[in-house]
Amino acid sequence: MNLINRLKVNRHFVAWTMTALCLAAAPVFAGDSPANPPTAPAAKAATDPLAPLAFLVGADWEAALPAHPDGTHDAIHAHFEWANNHRAIRISNAFVAAGKPQPYIDGIYTWHPGKKVIVFWYVDGDGNLYEGTVRSENGVLVHAFQTTGADGSVADYTARVTPMGATAWTNEIFSRKEGKLTPMVKVRYERVK
């Protein structure tokens, strides 16, 4: 079952974090190589178009989902890490039900030099594809994305990721139809590692 339908069944929708989520890497500068360490973080942050997403990297995050009718709670566990080449950030999320993680999405964020925008792609275990762009808007990371189901169905969404210091962030998910946003869910991710 794809993410959207799974969360509708559970009466909640959470994404990536992001989904997404989140996440992208700094361009490698001419002097950067394995033998010559990357430019100082402060210098890269000043020139890195993906710097707004970097707060998610190197951490594990968990969001408690709304309670089921029987009072039990599931969660989403999100992990973000730099790709080996430091030009993308990998994201891997799992649903955690009854303490057992179940793979959910895997994907990347990166800078698209031709489009001059952050882009992302996720795929879930059922083969549904999530793809979109990220822009920073007054400190909020707005993810405009489309899902293409394994059956070819298409739907549009917007997620608003709001950093809350170094230890938390919120993810608000909206369905998008005919220019209108309809709220679906809002969850808070806490840093767990």
Wavefront OBJ file of the C-alpha trace (Angstrom):
o trace
v 0.000 0.000 0.000
v 1.463 3.400 -0.848
v 2.273 5.968 1.826
v -0.747 8.178 1.199
v -3.230 5.320 1.379
v -1.472 3.741 4.361
v -1.684 6.942 6.310
v -5.284 7.570 5.269
v -6.145 4.127 6.619
v -4.415 5.042 9.878
v -6.079 8.483 9.774
v -2.827 10.313 9.493
v -0.320 11.261 6.873
v 3.321 11.791 7.494
v 6.030 12.280 5.012
v 9.642 12.534 4.935
v 10.444 13.793 6.297
v 10.603 14.554 3.787
v 8.973 13.471 4.238
v 10.837 15.116 3.728
v 11.706 15.405 4.206
v 14.817 15.977 4.169
v 19.132 16.342 2.952
v 21.236 17.678 0.297
v 24.878 18.244 -0.121
v 27.188 21.122 -0.687
v 28.838 21.448 -4.043
v 32.384 20.200 -3.957
v 34.763 23.097 -4.416
v 37.899 22.910 -6.559
v 40.157 22.346 -3.551
v 38.003 19.602 -2.051
v 39.238 16.022 -2.370
v 39.840 13.079 -0.062
v 43.441 14.270 0.317
v 42.394 17.862 0.841
v 39.466 18.155 3.313
v 36.329 20.053 2.267
v 36.110 23.779 2.756
v 35.322 24.863 6.308
v 31.636 24.313 7.235
v 30.939 28.022 7.759
v 32.353 28.903 4.335
v 30.341 26.148 2.629
v 27.140 27.104 4.456
v 27.463 30.631 3.105
v 27.598 29.365 -0.503
v 25.697 26.066 -0.312
v 22.175 26.339 -1.755
v 21.241 23.235 0.262
v 22.347 24.588 3.628
v 18.748 25.089 4.854
v 18.269 21.296 4.813
v 21.569 20.291 6.395
v 20.217 20.397 9.984
v 18.610 16.991 9.369
v 21.864 15.270 8.423
v 23.710 12.986 10.779
v 20.746 12.437 13.046
v 17.963 9.979 13.615
v 14.533 11.483 14.151
v 11.295 9.993 15.404
v 7.712 11.185 15.146
v 4.898 9.669 17.197
v 1.792 9.170 15.090
v -1.743 9.734 16.352
v -3.120 6.941 18.516
v -5.042 4.024 17.048
v -8.539 3.401 18.443
v -7.046 0.850 20.855
v -4.674 3.521 22.231
v -1.478 2.133 20.716
v 0.896 4.410 18.848
v 3.054 3.874 15.798
v 5.969 6.082 14.873
v 8.093 7.082 11.924
v 11.842 6.791 12.256
v 13.813 8.990 9.837
v 17.526 8.862 9.110
v 19.468 11.357 6.973
v 23.097 11.014 5.871
v 25.451 12.597 3.376
v 26.127 10.630 0.211
v 29.765 9.630 -0.136
v 30.388 12.385 -2.690
v 28.759 15.069 -0.503
v 26.470 16.150 -3.360
v 23.306 14.523 -2.066
v 21.750 13.418 1.172
v 20.163 10.036 1.568
v 16.942 9.627 3.471
v 15.624 6.366 4.824
v 12.389 6.190 6.799
v 10.670 3.298 8.544
v 7.290 2.910 10.182
v 7.689 1.523 13.693
v 4.702 -0.560 14.796
v 4.754 -2.538 18.041
v 8.451 -1.717 18.310
v 9.276 -3.284 14.942
v 10.573 -1.098 12.088
v 9.071 -1.661 8.654
v 10.858 -0.030 5.685
v 8.893 2.901 4.345
v 10.800 5.167 1.925
v 14.318 5.584 0.612
v 15.494 8.511 -1.455
v 17.733 11.515 -1.948
v 17.778 15.298 -1.893
v 20.185 17.242 -4.109
v 20.679 20.567 -5.845
v 19.578 20.682 -9.479
v 22.083 23.048 -11.120
v 20.031 23.519 -14.289
v 16.770 24.293 -12.521
v 18.455 26.150 -9.621
v 16.293 24.362 -7.085
v 16.569 21.594 -4.510
v 14.991 18.402 -5.838
v 14.123 15.098 -4.193
v 13.006 11.609 -5.094
v 11.716 8.890 -2.760
v 10.437 5.436 -3.545
v 8.435 3.282 -1.155
v 8.319 -0.477 -0.787
v 5.340 -0.744 -3.123
v 7.141 1.069 -5.936
v 5.303 4.378 -5.599
v 7.479 7.356 -6.566
v 7.550 10.696 -4.728
v 9.294 13.559 -6.535
v 9.388 17.281 -6.044
v 11.210 20.465 -5.159
v 12.087 22.279 -1.945
v 12.253 26.013 -1.396
v 12.888 27.981 1.757
v 10.085 30.376 2.633
v 10.536 32.464 5.805
v 12.449 29.660 7.539
v 9.990 26.955 6.442
v 11.080 24.316 3.923
v 8.199 24.005 1.473
v 8.161 20.671 -0.369
v 5.933 20.704 -3.464
v 5.683 17.141 -4.717
v 3.793 14.617 -6.731
v 3.271 10.930 -6.094
v 2.998 8.489 -8.935
v 1.509 5.221 -7.794
v 2.757 1.880 -9.045
v -0.536 1.736 -10.946
v 0.197 5.082 -12.676
v -2.169 7.199 -10.558
v -0.922 10.703 -9.751
v -1.604 13.023 -6.801
v -0.135 16.367 -5.684
v 0.932 17.386 -2.175
v 2.721 20.093 -0.235
v 4.695 19.551 2.954
v 5.896 22.317 5.250
v 8.959 21.335 7.293
v 9.652 23.799 10.109
v 12.923 23.483 12.062
v 12.555 23.944 15.825
v 16.124 24.376 16.990
v 18.612 21.523 16.771
v 16.394 18.895 18.405
v 13.013 18.990 16.653
v 11.047 19.878 13.532
v 7.464 19.669 12.401
v 6.090 18.293 9.161
v 2.683 19.462 7.968
v 1.228 17.619 4.976
v -1.433 19.051 2.669
v -3.128 17.557 -0.372
v -3.054 19.968 -3.308
v -5.856 20.127 -5.845
v -6.773 22.968 -8.183
v -4.472 25.312 -6.254
v -6.179 24.591 -2.942
v -4.330 23.043 0.026
v -6.249 20.725 2.330
v -4.539 19.860 5.666
v -3.962 16.165 6.236
v -1.702 15.848 9.284
v 0.963 17.565 11.340
v 3.623 15.654 13.259
v 6.627 16.633 15.331
v 9.957 14.868 14.878
v 12.329 14.682 17.839
v 16.036 13.975 17.576
v 16.696 10.527 19.055
v 20.341 10.066 18.093
l 1 2 3 4 5 6 7 8 9 10 11 12 13 14 15 16 17 18 19 20 21 22 23 24 25 26 27 28 29 30 31 32 33 34 35 36 37 38 39 40 41 42 43 44 45 46 47 48 49 50 51 52 53 54 55 56 57 58 59 60 61 62 63 64 65 66 67 68 69 70 71 72 73 74 75 76 77 78 79 80 81 82 83 84 85 86 87 88 89 90 91 92 93 94 95 96 97 98 99 100 101 102 103 104 105 106 107 108 109 110 111 112 113 114 115 116 117 118 119 120 121 122 123 124 125 126 127 128 129 130 131 132 133 134 135 136 137 138 139 140 141 142 143 144 145 146 147 148 149 150 151 152 153 154 155 156 157 158 159 160 161 162 163 164 165 166 167 168 169 170 171 172 173 174 175 176 177 178 179 180 181 182 183 184 185 186 187 188 189 190 191 192 193
